[in-house]
C-alpha cells in the first residue's frame, strides 16, 4: 500500500481526524466523479447524500489539483 502525504491547515486536520479511516473511500469516490464524462451528471446515492461538510472541503481541495510542494 502506498502512503500519501499532504499539508493541510490545522483546523482541517482536526476536522478530518475522526474520519481518517474513511479517507481512502473518499479518494476513490473523488476519482470516480473526476473520471465521469462532462456531459453526464453523477447520480446521488441516497446512502451518501448526507456527507459531512468536511468531506466536501477535502473534495474541493483535491479537485484544485494540489501540487507536491
N, C-alpha and C positions, 0 to 999 in steps of 0.2 A: 504494500500500500504506500502511496506517495504522501508526502507531507506538504501542505500548502500554507504559507505564512504571508499575512498581510498586516499592514499597520492601519489601525482604525482609531478614532477618538476614544478616550477612556469611557465616556458616557455610553457610547455604542457597545463597547466591550462589556460593560456591566449589564447592559440590557440583553446581550446575546448569551451571557454566561449560563442562564438557566436553560437555554435552548441548544447548547453546544452539541448535544447528542443528535440533534435533528438537522444540523447544518449540512451534512452530506446530502440528505434528502432535498434540502432547499436548492443546493447547487445542481442536482440532477434536474429538478423542475425548471430551474432557470435555463439550463441548456436546451430542454425540450421546447420552451417558449421561444428562445432566441432562434432556434433552427426551423421554426414554422415559416412557411411561405408568407410573404407580406400581405397577400390578398385573403388569407384565412385568419379569422379571429379565433383565439383559443376559447374552448368551452370551459365554463367554470364547473368544476366538480363540486357538488354540494357538500362533500366532506371537508373541502379546503377553502370555502368561500369566506370563512371567518378567521383568516390567517392573522396572527398578531401584527401590529404595526411595525414591529422590529424586523419581521421578515421583509416587509415592503422596503424598509430602509436599506437592508442588505442587498436586495434585488436592484434597487435604484443605484446603489454604489457600484455593484458589479456590472450592470449594463453600461455604465460610463466607460468601461474598459480600463480599469486602473493599470498604471504602468508599474513595472517591478520596483522602480525607485520608491 
